[in-house]
């Protein structure tokens, strides 16, 4: 289920917003979006934290 939501978000928030002309552009768009997804985008399932913040909080607790 997580992967399905991830791909849906990627398509809706990044890929479908651009007129793609080549594979290099797709790679750049996806890389930029994944960076945004991990470092800047808050997630309701993570109590409005970013994925990176949630990971580092959990890693520090161990």
Buried (B, 14 or more C-beta within 10 A) or exposed (E): EEEEEEEEEBEEEBBEEEEEEEEEEBEEBEEEBBEEBEEEEEBEEBEEBBBEBBEEEEEEEE
